[in-house]
Structures are given as C-alpha cells and as structure tokens.
Amino acid sequence: MSPTTLPAPPEQGHVTFLGAGPGDPGLLTLRAVEALANADVLVAEHDVLDVVRTHARQGVAEVHTDTDTSASSTPGTVTPQLTVVDGASTTAVVPANRDAAHLVMEAARGGKRVVRAVSGDPGLDAYAAEEMLACASAGVPFEVVPGVATAVGVPAYAGVPLRDAQGTDVRFVDARTASDRCWTEVGASDGTVVVSTTLDSVAAAAGELVSAGRKPDTPLTVTVAGTTTRQRTWTATLGTIAQTLKQAKVLPSPEGARPVIAVVGERSAAAQRDRLAWFESKPLFGWKVLVPRTKEQAASLSDQLRSYGAVPHEVPTIAVEPPRTPQQMERAVKGLVTGRYEWIAFTSVNAVKAVREKFEEYGLDARAFAGIKVAAVGEQTAKALIAFGVKPDLVPSGEQSAAGLLEDWPPYDPVFDPIDRVFLPRADIATETLVAGLIELGWEVDDVTAYRTVRASPPPAETREAIKGGGFDAVLFTSSSTVRNLVGIAGKPHNVTVIACIGPATAKTAEEHGLRVDVMAPEPSVHKLAEALADFGARRRLAALEAGDPVTRPSERRPGARRRRSTT
C-alpha cells in the first residue's frame, strides 16, 4: 500500500514594517535600505513611496495607499492602488474595499517578502500596529525596522533642540486625536511640548495650550515639510502664531500632507533658532537647479548640489548613438586583443561605455586589457573604468582635461615602449588637442569614433515652460554644447535664473546666446562649478540678512526684475 502524499503547506512569506522617516531619503537606516533591496512587494502611502522606491529592486510590486476622504467613507479608510513595475510598466488597480492590512497579509501568504513602509517610525503609527497584530494572529513572521520619528527629526532639522542642559521634560501630542485631558496635562507642565498638527489647526492647538494654563507669550516654532527642501519654519508665540501665519499668507495643509510640527516651550531654544537653523541656512536651500546632463553623467553633481540644499533637475541635452560606420571601432577593439596598442586613452564616461558594450558584443571582459596601459581624462572616467574592472594607470594630477592628460603623458621611448601606438576612442565632435599632443610626444594615434553625440529630444512641456518662465533658480552649463543644445531644445532661460558656466569658452557661448553669466568655476571641473554656485548663494543669503531683507530664491524675484551681474 503506497503512502498517502500530503499537499505541501503554502509557502510562508515575511513582512518588514519599516520606518521611512520624516521625509529626507537620507534618513533611511542601513537596515531599511537592505530590506527594500530584497522586497517582492512594497506597500506605502504615496508620499512615503517617493522616499523608499529608489532603493527597491526593479520589478517590485508597489502598493500605493491613500486616505479616502469622501463623505461616504469612514475616516482613515485606505484606498489602495497596485502598480507593478516591470519591463512592460503594467498597472493593475486593486478594488477599493481591500485595505493595506489585507494586501500585506495576502502577499505574505503567497511567500512574498513584503515591506510595509510608513512615515516616521512604525512604532508610532496606529495602522502599522494593527497590521502587526494581524500578522501575529495569522502566524506570519514579521520584523520592525525603526525610523526617525517625525516629531523628533523635524525639530532637529529646524534647529530646535528639544532638551537643554537642565534636562527639560518633553511631551508629544497629536493634536488631531488629543483629548481635553491630554491638553490639560501638557498645559499644566512647564516642559517642552511637541505638537503634531495641520497648518489650519495650529492656531487652535495654541489656543488649547493657553486655555490649559500656558502663557500666551510662550515661544513656539512651526515647521512645514520638515526635513525636505520645501521646509519652512516660523517663530512666534502661542498668542501671535495665528497672526504670524496670516501675515505670511500660509495656505492650509493639503490633503494627505505630512503633519506640521510645532515646538512649544520657554527652553525649547526657539529664540536661538537663528543660530541653530543649520538646514534652512544651506547656501542653495530650496533652489531648483537645472543640470543639462544625462542622469548617469549628473549623478555625483546632483548629489553635491543636494548637499548644498538644492533640488537638482536633470535634463539631457545630448543623446549618445553608435557610430554610423562601426567597422573602424571593431578593428580597434580586435587590435586591443592582438597586441596592437601600448596605450588606450579614455576621454569620457561615454567612451568607456562604448568600449565596454563592444567588448560584451564579442564576449570579452576586462581581462582583454592585460598588458595595455590605460589612461583616463578625469575622476569620473576613472570611476567608470574601475566599475568595469580596470584600474587606470594614468589620471591627470592637475587639470582634468585633454591638456591636463598631456601634461602627465610620457613621451614615446623606443627602449621602454615596445609598441608606439595609442587607441583613442572618442566622440565624433571631439577636439584634436589630445591627438596633436600625443603625436608631438612621438606616439602614433588610432583616432577612432566610438560614439556620436546628437541633440537630445526636447524635455516635457512643463520643464520647457519652467526654463523660459523663471521656474528654475539656476542652471549649470558644463560645456558650450550644453548651452547651444539647451537653448535649441527648450528655449533660453529666464533672466531671473542664475547662469553658472564651467569656464570662459562656455561663458562666451552663453553670452552669445543672450545670457548673462553670474558664476564661473575657478577651474574647469563640474564640482568646482557647483562649489562656485554655492558660494554665490551663500553671499546672496548673507547680503539679504545684512540688509534686513527676507532670504528668497532667485525664482521668487519679481518677474522681469533686473539682476546684478556677479561673475566669480
């Protein structure tokens, strides 16, 4: 008699309840990034999704949850929409009667690794607590990855310490659910109170504290969009906050926005905020900066701009295409393998990419560079080579350019150099500087077109309108071609936009197109250009403070206003 075969138990999944922090993606923990990289399903509110999705792997299923505020719905009802991100970018809408808890459980029962991301910290999220209990009841394994709580992170970014050396008592209140008893207790205390509320309810919360016993002249700060480049903080008292917000013409909180954080207390350091507001005083805080380069080229530059508080917006002005006649490139790559060259010189990241793609086409890898000396024109090109598995033998010690490369390039020596030929893969529009310099040093050069650069397609209409209408605070031009191509595909930047150029030749091209150059890099480096723009922003901010004027961004100036010429 054969033994009875039992059905296999359903594969059990796993749920990670993850704190996404108050809004700054940089506040995600290392454990959070690791969990996101391994997730099969990502469940998050829409604003949280923007913080965590960049760390999720390609093909993860994303579940957007939003609060349904229709009159017929129960407050807090969640209406999920499921978007599956894959090669076909297919989208499926989940029925509205299925809440996030059901979706989490369903995915986990199917053997999926589910990440449930919430704003701030999951331990302070009521919905997350309910979903944890549901997992526990169903026997679904789960873990909790703490995040920076909004009520703690936002004051830190606003420059408002919650405790002083005397160990001030700190209490946290959610004004949206606080009872009369809660207001009475915090009103009777003389410690610091951190209130989570909405902009349209700040004045009411201040009134509750005054009614409970707090003095109307008690200092407080109110911060909106905390830890993001849209952050803004007002300093007032419990008695004057309503008038302060009215004079500032502050609009009510949009539906679904993160909570506004108000910090109340005599010792909450509200009076010292002008010295402690490290985040909002960054030199380019909130500046929308146009970077006319591809995402791959602009990655490190955009990171640098973000460190200054800017919001980079990348717009490709050049598209890279294969050469029209690939035979020359094919012969050169075969020559690498057969020992035709002593050197190969890379003058751009695109050149590295072109050679790498040709290698992959032939089934080659970095081992084909054995015995060949490799030169890179600068740090970014060197990084691209290292990512390919090739460590360059020569990177300019000074200026990162063709001229800088020639400064360090050794002359041909028939005693030490068995081969006198250099392979130079480059763009179809590259200059002859490097070729002429290598020939002068005694080398033979195979100057090969590895790729063509063509004008990119125009950006979306919204971006074009922002460029021409003064929606950008600054634009960084890293070459003459970026000037010509940006104007060609999107139009000329508005006269309120700060124009920053990498060098004199680029500045001349900008001026020829009717642009006034405000900033010039002290040396031809994209990172020095970003530094120069940050210095410009810092001086501009200091001038406004010394004049007693509000600190504004260039795009906030009156349209058509004249601006000073200030080249650096």
Number of C-alpha atoms within 10 A of each C-alpha: 3 4 5 6 6 6 6 6 6 9 10 15 20 21 26 22 26 31 29 32 30 28 25 17 18 10 18 23 18 9 13 23 17 12 20 25 18 15 24 21 26 27 26 26 20 16 17 23 20 12 21 24 18 13 17 21 15 15 15 20 20 22 25 22 21 19 17 17 15 9 7 7 11 11 11 11 18 22 18 25 22 19 18 20 15 12 8 8 9 9 14 10 12 16 11 12 11 14 17 25 19 13 18 26 21 14 19 24 18 13 14 19 23 28 30 26 27 26 24 26 23 25 18 16 14 10 15 22 14 12 19 23 13 16 19 12 9 11 11 17 14 17 12 18 20 20 26 21 19 24 24 18 20 28 24 18 20 28 21 24 19 24 15 11 6 7 10 16 15 18 16 14 20 17 20 13 10 12 11 10 10 14 19 17 13 21 19 13 16 17 20 23 22 25 24 24 23 23 22 16 17 23 18 15 23 24 17 19 22 20 14 19 16 21 16 16 14 20 22 27 26 27 21 22 20 27 25 20 20 14 17 15 20 18 19 20 20 25 18 17 22 19 12 15 19 10 9 9 9 11 10 11 17 10 9 13 11 21 22 23 29 27 27 29 26 16 23 25 23 26 16 13 18 15 11 18 17 13 19 22 19 18 23 28 26 23 25 23 23 25 24 23 22 16 15 11 17 19 13 14 19 22 14 18 24 19 15 24 23 23 23 23 18 19 21 23 26 19 13 15 13 14 18 10 10 14 9 14 22 16 11 21 19 14 13 19 16 10 14 17 22 18 22 21 22 25 24 21 21 22 21 21 17 21 20 17 14 17 17 11 9 12 8 15 15 15 10 16 17 12 13 17 16 22 23 28 24 24 14 15 22 25 16 19 22 13 10 14 13 18 17 19 12 18 23 20 11 12 16 19 20 20 16 17 25 19 14 13 16 13 15 19 13 10 6 7 11 11 16 17 20 23 22 22 25 24 23 14 11 12 11 10 12 21 18 13 17 20 15 12 14 15 21 17 19 17 18 19 22 27 23 18 17 14 17 17 15 17 16 10 10 9 17 19 17 17 23 18 18 22 23 27 26 29 22 23 26 22 20 18 16 22 25 20 20 25 18 15 16 21 16 19 26 22 20 26 28 27 24 27 31 25 21 16 12 22 25 16 18 25 13 12 13 12 19 22 20 20 26 26 22 14 15 18 17 21 17 16 24 23 17 22 28 23 17 21 21 17 13 17 21 15 13 13 12 9 8 9 11 10 14 14 20 22 21 13 15 10 13 10 9 10 14 9 11 12 15 15
